[in-house]
């Protein structure tokens, strides 16, 4: 699995935990262990998203930065140029462009 796909996997797993904790905390707002874990995982998610944006392209608008995004210059039409990096891709949900996607693996989704 490529570094890009490994990082996406970590982002997806961490995002799932944050979403699940959000639902739990809706019904258990005083659970201090859950609140602490939510804070920890939210911080980790932000760090992973920042790393992904710096190495590849931003996944959310909060991490668009023409000066620091896509330092690997992968999937860009503008290598070596300062540009709007939101358009660098492929986007993670485009299975046809992501060869390691489960949709492109025999027996995948």
Beta strands, then each sheet from edge to edge (+ up, - down):
end
